[in-house]
Amino acid sequence: MKLIINGEEKNLECEKISDLLNSLNLKMDTVAIELNKNIVHRQNFNNTILKNDDKLEIVTIVGGG
């Protein structure tokens, strides 16, 4: 399936956002996700189904001091 992630086209076989994060080696508790210009709450990562041509913005949260 074709997904646009942070402006880059990628071909990935992911059914849900949680599958996508696993394939990208990202932890669910360290990212914020926008799907087609809508924020997806973390508790919905496991049940949000992705479709061909979806556009995602993934921001990684980095701690520091």
mmCIF file of the N, C-alpha and C atoms, coordinates in Angstrom:
data_MODEL
# 
_entry.id   MODEL 
# 
loop_
_atom_site.group_PDB 
_atom_site.id 
_atom_site.type_symbol 
_atom_site.label_atom_id 
_atom_site.label_alt_id 
_atom_site.label_comp_id 
_atom_site.label_asym_id 
_atom_site.label_entity_id 
_atom_site.label_seq_id 
_atom_site.pdbx_PDB_ins_code 
_atom_site.Cartn_x 
_atom_site.Cartn_y 
_atom_site.Cartn_z 
_atom_site.occupancy 
_atom_site.B_iso_or_equiv 
_atom_site.pdbx_formal_charge 
_atom_site.auth_seq_id 
_atom_site.auth_comp_id 
_atom_site.auth_asym_id 
_atom_site.auth_atom_id 
_atom_site.pdbx_PDB_model_num 
ATOM 1   N N  . MET A 1 1  ? 0.838  -1.161 0.000  1.00 0.00 ? 1  MET A N  1 
ATOM 2   C CA . MET A 1 1  ? 0.000  0.000  0.000  1.00 0.00 ? 1  MET A CA 1 
ATOM 3   C C  . MET A 1 1  ? 0.891  1.235  0.000  1.00 0.00 ? 1  MET A C  1 
ATOM 4   N N  . LYS A 1 2  ? 0.465  2.252  -0.725 1.00 0.00 ? 2  LYS A N  1 
ATOM 5   C CA . LYS A 1 2  ? 1.235  3.490  -0.804 1.00 0.00 ? 2  LYS A CA 1 
ATOM 6   C C  . LYS A 1 2  ? 0.782  4.438  0.300  1.00 0.00 ? 2  LYS A C  1 
ATOM 7   N N  . LEU A 1 3  ? 1.745  4.888  1.104  1.00 0.00 ? 3  LEU A N  1 
ATOM 8   C CA . LEU A 1 3  ? 1.493  5.864  2.157  1.00 0.00 ? 3  LEU A CA 1 
ATOM 9   C C  . LEU A 1 3  ? 2.444  7.036  1.960  1.00 0.00 ? 3  LEU A C  1 
ATOM 10  N N  . ILE A 1 4  ? 1.984  8.219  2.297  1.00 0.00 ? 4  ILE A N  1 
ATOM 11  C CA . ILE A 1 4  ? 2.847  9.397  2.282  1.00 0.00 ? 4  ILE A CA 1 
ATOM 12  C C  . ILE A 1 4  ? 3.169  9.695  3.739  1.00 0.00 ? 4  ILE A C  1 
ATOM 13  N N  . ILE A 1 5  ? 4.429  9.508  4.123  1.00 0.00 ? 5  ILE A N  1 
ATOM 14  C CA . ILE A 1 5  ? 4.850  9.689  5.511  1.00 0.00 ? 5  ILE A CA 1 
ATOM 15  C C  . ILE A 1 5  ? 5.857  10.822 5.566  1.00 0.00 ? 5  ILE A C  1 
ATOM 16  N N  . ASN A 1 6  ? 5.490  11.884 6.276  1.00 0.00 ? 6  ASN A N  1 
ATOM 17  C CA . ASN A 1 6  ? 6.328  13.080 6.396  1.00 0.00 ? 6  ASN A CA 1 
ATOM 18  C C  . ASN A 1 6  ? 6.800  13.557 5.020  1.00 0.00 ? 6  ASN A C  1 
ATOM 19  N N  . GLY A 1 7  ? 5.868  13.528 4.062  1.00 0.00 ? 7  GLY A N  1 
ATOM 20  C CA . GLY A 1 7  ? 6.150  14.029 2.729  1.00 0.00 ? 7  GLY A CA 1 
ATOM 21  C C  . GLY A 1 7  ? 6.830  13.054 1.790  1.00 0.00 ? 7  GLY A C  1 
ATOM 22  N N  . GLU A 1 8  ? 7.179  11.864 2.264  1.00 0.00 ? 8  GLU A N  1 
ATOM 23  C CA . GLU A 1 8  ? 7.842  10.851 1.429  1.00 0.00 ? 8  GLU A CA 1 
ATOM 24  C C  . GLU A 1 8  ? 6.894  9.705  1.114  1.00 0.00 ? 8  GLU A C  1 
ATOM 25  N N  . GLU A 1 9  ? 6.854  9.309  -0.141 1.00 0.00 ? 9  GLU A N  1 
ATOM 26  C CA . GLU A 1 9  ? 6.026  8.173  -0.530 1.00 0.00 ? 9  GLU A CA 1 
ATOM 27  C C  . GLU A 1 9  ? 6.739  6.882  -0.138 1.00 0.00 ? 9  GLU A C  1 
ATOM 28  N N  . LYS A 1 10 ? 5.994  5.994  0.540  1.00 0.00 ? 10 LYS A N  1 
ATOM 29  C CA . LYS A 1 10 ? 6.542  4.697  0.930  1.00 0.00 ? 10 LYS A CA 1 
ATOM 30  C C  . LYS A 1 10 ? 5.526  3.616  0.593  1.00 0.00 ? 10 LYS A C  1 
ATOM 31  N N  . ASN A 1 11 ? 6.028  2.474  0.183  1.00 0.00 ? 11 ASN A N  1 
ATOM 32  C CA . ASN A 1 11 ? 5.183  1.318  -0.066 1.00 0.00 ? 11 ASN A CA 1 
ATOM 33  C C  . ASN A 1 11 ? 5.389  0.334  1.083  1.00 0.00 ? 11 ASN A C  1 
ATOM 34  N N  . LEU A 1 12 ? 4.364  0.211  1.913  1.00 0.00 ? 12 LEU A N  1 
ATOM 35  C CA . LEU A 1 12 ? 4.441  -0.639 3.100  1.00 0.00 ? 12 LEU A CA 1 
ATOM 36  C C  . LEU A 1 12 ? 3.165  -1.460 3.207  1.00 0.00 ? 12 LEU A C  1 
ATOM 37  N N  . GLU A 1 13 ? 3.282  -2.624 3.793  1.00 0.00 ? 13 GLU A N  1 
ATOM 38  C CA . GLU A 1 13 ? 2.111  -3.454 4.046  1.00 0.00 ? 13 GLU A CA 1 
ATOM 39  C C  . GLU A 1 13 ? 1.774  -3.358 5.533  1.00 0.00 ? 13 GLU A C  1 
ATOM 40  N N  . CYS A 1 14 ? 0.947  -2.383 5.873  1.00 0.00 ? 14 CYS A N  1 
ATOM 41  C CA . CYS A 1 14 ? 0.538  -2.152 7.251  1.00 0.00 ? 14 CYS A CA 1 
ATOM 42  C C  . CYS A 1 14 ? -0.966 -1.955 7.274  1.00 0.00 ? 14 CYS A C  1 
ATOM 43  N N  . GLU A 1 15 ? -1.636 -2.678 8.155  1.00 0.00 ? 15 GLU A N  1 
ATOM 44  C CA . GLU A 1 15 ? -3.087 -2.550 8.245  1.00 0.00 ? 15 GLU A CA 1 
ATOM 45  C C  . GLU A 1 15 ? -3.482 -1.403 9.179  1.00 0.00 ? 15 GLU A C  1 
ATOM 46  N N  . LYS A 1 16 ? -2.757 -1.268 10.292 1.00 0.00 ? 16 LYS A N  1 
ATOM 47  C CA . LYS A 1 16 ? -3.105 -0.287 11.313 1.00 0.00 ? 16 LYS A CA 1 
ATOM 48  C C  . LYS A 1 16 ? -1.909 0.609  11.608 1.00 0.00 ? 16 LYS A C  1 
ATOM 49  N N  . ILE A 1 17 ? -2.172 1.713  12.294 1.00 0.00 ? 17 ILE A N  1 
ATOM 50  C CA . ILE A 1 17 ? -1.084 2.614  12.676 1.00 0.00 ? 17 ILE A CA 1 
ATOM 51  C C  . ILE A 1 17 ? -0.073 1.890  13.542 1.00 0.00 ? 17 ILE A C  1 
ATOM 52  N N  . SER A 1 18 ? -0.522 1.045  14.451 1.00 0.00 ? 18 SER A N  1 
ATOM 53  C CA . SER A 1 18 ? 0.412  0.305  15.310 1.00 0.00 ? 18 SER A CA 1 
ATOM 54  C C  . SER A 1 18 ? 1.337  -0.582 14.473 1.00 0.00 ? 18 SER A C  1 
ATOM 55  N N  . ASP A 1 19 ? 0.828  -1.188 13.407 1.00 0.00 ? 19 ASP A N  1 
ATOM 56  C CA . ASP A 1 19 ? 1.660  -2.002 12.506 1.00 0.00 ? 19 ASP A CA 1 
ATOM 57  C C  . ASP A 1 19 ? 2.709  -1.133 11.823 1.00 0.00 ? 19 ASP A C  1 
ATOM 58  N N  . LEU A 1 20 ? 2.291  0.053  11.392 1.00 0.00 ? 20 LEU A N  1 
ATOM 59  C CA . LEU A 1 20 ? 3.205  0.986  10.742 1.00 0.00 ? 20 LEU A CA 1 
ATOM 60  C C  . LEU A 1 20 ? 4.334  1.378  11.682 1.00 0.00 ? 20 LEU A C  1 
ATOM 61  N N  . LEU A 1 21 ? 3.998  1.703  12.913 1.00 0.00 ? 21 LEU A N  1 
ATOM 62  C CA . LEU A 1 21 ? 5.028  2.094  13.882 1.00 0.00 ? 21 LEU A CA 1 
ATOM 63  C C  . LEU A 1 21 ? 5.998  0.954  14.134 1.00 0.00 ? 21 LEU A C  1 
ATOM 64  N N  . ASN A 1 22 ? 5.486  -0.264 14.225 1.00 0.00 ? 22 ASN A N  1 
ATOM 65  C CA . ASN A 1 22 ? 6.364  -1.432 14.399 1.00 0.00 ? 22 ASN A CA 1 
ATOM 66  C C  . ASN A 1 22 ? 7.312  -1.583 13.220 1.00 0.00 ? 22 ASN A C  1 
ATOM 67  N N  . SER A 1 23 ? 6.802  -1.401 12.001 1.00 0.00 ? 23 SER A N  1 
ATOM 68  C CA . SER A 1 23 ? 7.651  -1.563 10.817 1.00 0.00 ? 23 SER A CA 1 
ATOM 69  C C  . SER A 1 23 ? 8.706  -0.465 10.725 1.00 0.00 ? 23 SER A C  1 
ATOM 70  N N  . LEU A 1 24 ? 8.421  0.703  11.316 1.00 0.00 ? 24 LEU A N  1 
ATOM 71  C CA . LEU A 1 24 ? 9.383  1.814  11.308 1.00 0.00 ? 24 LEU A CA 1 
ATOM 72  C C  . LEU A 1 24 ? 10.253 1.836  12.567 1.00 0.00 ? 24 LEU A C  1 
ATOM 73  N N  . ASN A 1 25 ? 10.085 0.816  13.422 1.00 0.00 ? 25 ASN A N  1 
ATOM 74  C CA . ASN A 1 25 ? 10.831 0.719  14.691 1.00 0.00 ? 25 ASN A CA 1 
ATOM 75  C C  . ASN A 1 25 ? 10.625 1.940  15.580 1.00 0.00 ? 25 ASN A C  1 
ATOM 76  N N  . LEU A 1 26 ? 9.373  2.397  15.658 1.00 0.00 ? 26 LEU A N  1 
ATOM 77  C CA . LEU A 1 26 ? 9.016  3.527  16.516 1.00 0.00 ? 26 LEU A CA 1 
ATOM 78  C C  . LEU A 1 26 ? 8.119  3.027  17.645 1.00 0.00 ? 26 LEU A C  1 
ATOM 79  N N  . LYS A 1 27 ? 8.287  3.596  18.822 1.00 0.00 ? 27 LYS A N  1 
ATOM 80  C CA . LYS A 1 27 ? 7.465  3.218  19.976 1.00 0.00 ? 27 LYS A CA 1 
ATOM 81  C C  . LYS A 1 27 ? 6.220  4.097  20.022 1.00 0.00 ? 27 LYS A C  1 
ATOM 82  N N  . MET A 1 28 ? 5.094  3.475  20.329 1.00 0.00 ? 28 MET A N  1 
ATOM 83  C CA . MET A 1 28 ? 3.828  4.194  20.351 1.00 0.00 ? 28 MET A CA 1 
ATOM 84  C C  . MET A 1 28 ? 3.810  5.338  21.359 1.00 0.00 ? 28 MET A C  1 
ATOM 85  N N  . ASP A 1 29 ? 4.554  5.201  22.438 1.00 0.00 ? 29 ASP A N  1 
ATOM 86  C CA . ASP A 1 29 ? 4.500  6.232  23.477 1.00 0.00 ? 29 ASP A CA 1 
ATOM 87  C C  . ASP A 1 29 ? 5.473  7.386  23.234 1.00 0.00 ? 29 ASP A C  1 
ATOM 88  N N  . THR A 1 30 ? 6.183  7.381  22.110 1.00 0.00 ? 30 THR A N  1 
ATOM 89  C CA . THR A 1 30 ? 7.130  8.469  21.833 1.00 0.00 ? 30 THR A CA 1 
ATOM 90  C C  . THR A 1 30 ? 6.835  9.204  20.532 1.00 0.00 ? 30 THR A C  1 
ATOM 91  N N  . VAL A 1 31 ? 5.613  9.024  19.989 1.00 0.00 ? 31 VAL A N  1 
ATOM 92  C CA . VAL A 1 31 ? 5.273  9.694  18.736 1.00 0.00 ? 31 VAL A CA 1 
ATOM 93  C C  . VAL A 1 31 ? 3.916  10.385 18.833 1.00 0.00 ? 31 VAL A C  1 
ATOM 94  N N  . ALA A 1 32 ? 3.758  11.387 17.998 1.00 0.00 ? 32 ALA A N  1 
ATOM 95  C CA . ALA A 1 32 ? 2.459  12.011 17.755 1.00 0.00 ? 32 ALA A CA 1 
ATOM 96  C C  . ALA A 1 32 ? 2.184  11.828 16.272 1.00 0.00 ? 32 ALA A C  1 
ATOM 97  N N  . ILE A 1 33 ? 0.930  11.520 15.939 1.00 0.00 ? 33 ILE A N  1 
ATOM 98  C CA . ILE A 1 33 ? 0.593  11.205 14.547 1.00 0.00 ? 33 ILE A CA 1 
ATOM 99  C C  . ILE A 1 33 ? -0.608 12.012 14.076 1.00 0.00 ? 33 ILE A C  1 
ATOM 100 N N  . GLU A 1 34 ? -0.446 12.542 12.871 1.00 0.00 ? 34 GLU A N  1 
ATOM 101 C CA . GLU A 1 34 ? -1.540 13.197 12.161 1.00 0.00 ? 34 GLU A CA 1 
ATOM 102 C C  . GLU A 1 34 ? -1.828 12.342 10.934 1.00 0.00 ? 34 GLU A C  1 
ATOM 103 N N  . LEU A 1 35 ? -3.080 11.964 10.761 1.00 0.00 ? 35 LEU A N  1 
ATOM 104 C CA . LEU A 1 35 ? -3.501 11.141 9.628  1.00 0.00 ? 35 LEU A CA 1 
ATOM 105 C C  . LEU A 1 35 ? -4.503 11.948 8.814  1.00 0.00 ? 35 LEU A C  1 
ATOM 106 N N  . ASN A 1 36 ? -4.132 12.274 7.593  1.00 0.00 ? 36 ASN A N  1 
ATOM 107 C CA . ASN A 1 36 ? -4.998 13.060 6.708  1.00 0.00 ? 36 ASN A CA 1 
ATOM 108 C C  . ASN A 1 36 ? -5.503 14.328 7.407  1.00 0.00 ? 36 ASN A C  1 
ATOM 109 N N  . LYS A 1 37 ? -4.566 15.030 8.056  1.00 0.00 ? 37 LYS A N  1 
ATOM 110 C CA . LYS A 1 37 ? -4.803 16.322 8.728  1.00 0.00 ? 37 LYS A CA 1 
ATOM 111 C C  . LYS A 1 37 ? -5.637 16.222 9.999  1.00 0.00 ? 37 LYS A C  1 
ATOM 112 N N  . ASN A 1 38 ? -5.762 15.004 10.555 1.00 0.00 ? 38 ASN A N  1 
ATOM 113 C CA . ASN A 1 38 ? -6.462 14.800 11.825 1.00 0.00 ? 38 ASN A CA 1 
ATOM 114 C C  . ASN A 1 38 ? -5.530 14.119 12.812 1.00 0.00 ? 38 ASN A C  1 
ATOM 115 N N  . ILE A 1 39 ? -5.469 14.655 14.028 1.00 0.00 ? 39 ILE A N  1 
ATOM 116 C CA . ILE A 1 39 ? -4.640 14.046 15.070 1.00 0.00 ? 39 ILE A CA 1 
ATOM 117 C C  . ILE A 1 39 ? -5.245 12.703 15.461 1.00 0.00 ? 39 ILE A C  1 
ATOM 118 N N  . VAL A 1 40 ? -4.393 11.694 15.584 1.00 0.00 ? 40 VAL A N  1 
ATOM 119 C CA . VAL A 1 40 ? -4.837 10.373 16.039 1.00 0.00 ? 40 VAL A CA 1 
ATOM 120 C C  . VAL A 1 40 ? -4.350 10.212 17.476 1.00 0.00 ? 40 VAL A C  1 
ATOM 121 N N  . HIS A 1 41 ? -5.276 9.993  18.388 1.00 0.00 ? 41 HIS A N  1 
ATOM 122 C CA . HIS A 1 41 ? -4.915 9.811  19.790 1.00 0.00 ? 41 HIS A CA 1 
ATOM 123 C C  . HIS A 1 41 ? -4.249 8.455  19.982 1.00 0.00 ? 41 HIS A C  1 
ATOM 124 N N  . ARG A 1 42 ? -3.284 8.428  20.858 1.00 0.00 ? 42 ARG A N  1 
ATOM 125 C CA . ARG A 1 42 ? -2.473 7.230  21.082 1.00 0.00 ? 42 ARG A CA 1 
ATOM 126 C C  . ARG A 1 42 ? -3.331 5.990  21.350 1.00 0.00 ? 42 ARG A C  1 
ATOM 127 N N  . GLN A 1 43 ? -4.419 6.144  22.091 1.00 0.00 ? 43 GLN A N  1 
ATOM 128 C CA . GLN A 1 43 ? -5.265 4.985  22.410 1.00 0.00 ? 43 GLN A CA 1 
ATOM 129 C C  . GLN A 1 43 ? -5.954 4.415  21.171 1.00 0.00 ? 43 GLN A C  1 
ATOM 130 N N  . ASN A 1 44 ? -5.909 5.148  20.046 1.00 0.00 ? 44 ASN A N  1 
ATOM 131 C CA . ASN A 1 44 ? -6.530 4.666  18.804 1.00 0.00 ? 44 ASN A CA 1 
ATOM 132 C C  . ASN A 1 44 ? -5.533 4.082  17.804 1.00 0.00 ? 44 ASN A C  1 
ATOM 133 N N  . PHE A 1 45 ? -4.253 4.031  18.153 1.00 0.00 ? 45 PHE A N  1 
ATOM 134 C CA . PHE A 1 45 ? -3.243 3.505  17.223 1.00 0.00 ? 45 PHE A CA 1 
ATOM 135 C C  . PHE A 1 45 ? -3.522 2.054  16.840 1.00 0.00 ? 45 PHE A C  1 
ATOM 136 N N  . ASN A 1 46 ? -4.064 1.263  17.766 1.00 0.00 ? 46 ASN A N  1 
ATOM 137 C CA . ASN A 1 46 ? -4.301 -0.159 17.497 1.00 0.00 ? 46 ASN A CA 1 
ATOM 138 C C  . ASN A 1 46 ? -5.541 -0.424 16.664 1.00 0.00 ? 46 ASN A C  1 
ATOM 139 N N  . ASN A 1 47 ? -6.446 0.558  16.559 1.00 0.00 ? 47 ASN A N  1 
ATOM 140 C CA . ASN A 1 47 ? -7.674 0.280  15.814 1.00 0.00 ? 47 ASN A CA 1 
ATOM 141 C C  . ASN A 1 47 ? -7.909 1.258  14.656 1.00 0.00 ? 47 ASN A C  1 
ATOM 142 N N  . THR A 1 48 ? -6.932 2.097  14.332 1.00 0.00 ? 48 THR A N  1 
ATOM 143 C CA . THR A 1 48 ? -7.064 2.991  13.186 1.00 0.00 ? 48 THR A CA 1 
ATOM 144 C C  . THR A 1 48 ? -6.510 2.296  11.949 1.00 0.00 ? 48 THR A C  1 
ATOM 145 N N  . ILE A 1 49 ? -7.393 2.024  11.002 1.00 0.00 ? 49 ILE A N  1 
ATOM 146 C CA . ILE A 1 49 ? -7.040 1.304  9.777  1.00 0.00 ? 49 ILE A CA 1 
ATOM 147 C C  . ILE A 1 49 ? -6.481 2.290  8.750  1.00 0.00 ? 49 ILE A C  1 
ATOM 148 N N  . LEU A 1 50 ? -5.377 1.909  8.127  1.00 0.00 ? 50 LEU A N  1 
ATOM 149 C CA . LEU A 1 50 ? -4.765 2.731  7.084  1.00 0.00 ? 50 LEU A CA 1 
ATOM 150 C C  . LEU A 1 50 ? -5.295 2.324  5.717  1.00 0.00 ? 50 LEU A C  1 
ATOM 151 N N  . LYS A 1 51 ? -5.365 3.314  4.818  1.00 0.00 ? 51 LYS A N  1 
ATOM 152 C CA . LYS A 1 51 ? -5.831 3.063  3.448  1.00 0.00 ? 51 LYS A CA 1 
ATOM 153 C C  . LYS A 1 51 ? -4.775 3.570  2.459  1.00 0.00 ? 51 LYS A C  1 
ATOM 154 N N  . ASN A 1 52 ? -4.810 3.032  1.271  1.00 0.00 ? 52 ASN A N  1 
ATOM 155 C CA . ASN A 1 52 ? -3.901 3.455  0.217  1.00 0.00 ? 52 ASN A CA 1 
ATOM 156 C C  . ASN A 1 52 ? -3.985 4.977  0.038  1.00 0.00 ? 52 ASN A C  1 
ATOM 157 N N  . ASP A 1 53 ? -2.826 5.614  -0.124 1.00 0.00 ? 53 ASP A N  1 
ATOM 158 C CA . ASP A 1 53 ? -2.695 7.057  -0.324 1.00 0.00 ? 53 ASP A CA 1 
ATOM 159 C C  . ASP A 1 53 ? -2.961 7.898  0.929  1.00 0.00 ? 53 ASP A C  1 
ATOM 160 N N  . ASP A 1 54 ? -3.041 7.277  2.110  1.00 0.00 ? 54 ASP A N  1 
ATOM 161 C CA . ASP A 1 54 ? -3.157 8.061  3.338  1.00 0.00 ? 54 ASP A CA 1 
ATOM 162 C C  . ASP A 1 54 ? -1.905 8.910  3.515  1.00 0.00 ? 54 ASP A C  1 
ATOM 163 N N  . LYS A 1 55 ? -2.094 10.090 4.107  1.00 0.00 ? 55 LYS A N  1 
ATOM 164 C CA . LYS A 1 55 ? -0.977 10.994 4.379  1.00 0.00 ? 55 LYS A CA 1 
ATOM 165 C C  . LYS A 1 55 ? -0.803 11.105 5.880  1.00 0.00 ? 55 LYS A C  1 
ATOM 166 N N  . LEU A 1 56 ? 0.402  10.766 6.336  1.00 0.00 ? 56 LEU A N  1 
ATOM 167 C CA . LEU A 1 56 ? 0.699  10.801 7.759  1.00 0.00 ? 56 LEU A CA 1 
ATOM 168 C C  . LEU A 1 56 ? 1.859  11.734 8.043  1.00 0.00 ? 56 LEU A C  1 
ATOM 169 N N  . GLU A 1 57 ? 1.759  12.424 9.145  1.00 0.00 ? 57 GLU A N  1 
ATOM 170 C CA . GLU A 1 57 ? 2.877  13.172 9.691  1.00 0.00 ? 57 GLU A CA 1 
ATOM 171 C C  . GLU A 1 57 ? 3.175  12.511 11.020 1.00 0.00 ? 57 GLU A C  1 
ATOM 172 N N  . ILE A 1 58 ? 4.410  12.071 11.188 1.00 0.00 ? 58 ILE A N  1 
ATOM 173 C CA . ILE A 1 58 ? 4.831  11.421 12.423 1.00 0.00 ? 58 ILE A CA 1 
ATOM 174 C C  . ILE A 1 58 ? 5.914  12.254 13.050 1.00 0.00 ? 58 ILE A C  1 
ATOM 175 N N  . VAL A 1 59 ? 5.663  12.662 14.288 1.00 0.00 ? 59 VAL A N  1 
ATOM 176 C CA . VAL A 1 59 ? 6.628  13.468 15.026 1.00 0.00 ? 59 VAL A CA 1 
ATOM 177 C C  . VAL A 1 59 ? 7.103  12.631 16.208 1.00 0.00 ? 59 VAL A C  1 
ATOM 178 N N  . THR A 1 60 ? 8.421  12.514 16.337 1.00 0.00 ? 60 THR A N  1 
ATOM 179 C CA . THR A 1 60 ? 9.001  11.785 17.448 1.00 0.00 ? 60 THR A CA 1 
ATOM 180 C C  . THR A 1 60 ? 9.267  12.730 18.599 1.00 0.00 ? 60 THR A C  1 
ATOM 181 N N  . ILE A 1 61 ? 8.825  12.341 19.776 1.00 0.00 ? 61 ILE A N  1 
ATOM 182 C CA . ILE A 1 61 ? 9.024  13.142 20.975 1.00 0.00 ? 61 ILE A CA 1 
ATOM 183 C C  . ILE A 1 61 ? 10.397 12.806 21.544 1.00 0.00 ? 61 ILE A C  1 
ATOM 184 N N  . VAL A 1 62 ? 11.207 13.832 21.758 1.00 0.00 ? 62 VAL A N  1 
ATOM 185 C CA . VAL A 1 62 ? 12.554 13.645 22.284 1.00 0.00 ? 62 VAL A CA 1 
ATOM 186 C C  . VAL A 1 62 ? 12.664 14.393 23.604 1.00 0.00 ? 62 VAL A C  1 
ATOM 187 N N  . GLY A 1 63 ? 13.092 13.677 24.640 1.00 0.00 ? 63 GLY A N  1 
ATOM 188 C CA . GLY A 1 63 ? 13.293 14.320 25.940 1.00 0.00 ? 63 GLY A CA 1 
ATOM 189 C C  . GLY A 1 63 ? 14.695 14.873 26.024 1.00 0.00 ? 63 GLY A C  1 
ATOM 190 N N  . GLY A 1 64 ? 14.855 15.786 26.917 1.00 0.00 ? 64 GLY A N  1 
ATOM 191 C CA . GLY A 1 64 ? 16.179 16.349 27.093 1.00 0.00 ? 64 GLY A CA 1 
ATOM 192 C C  . GLY A 1 64 ? 16.138 17.416 28.175 1.00 0.00 ? 64 GLY A C  1 
ATOM 193 N N  . GLY A 1 65 ? 17.285 17.982 28.377 1.00 0.00 ? 65 GLY A N  1 
ATOM 194 C CA . GLY A 1 65 ? 17.325 19.001 29.423 1.00 0.00 ? 65 GLY A CA 1 
ATOM 195 C C  . GLY A 1 65 ? 18.354 20.035 29.148 1.00 0.00 ? 65 GLY A C  1 
# 
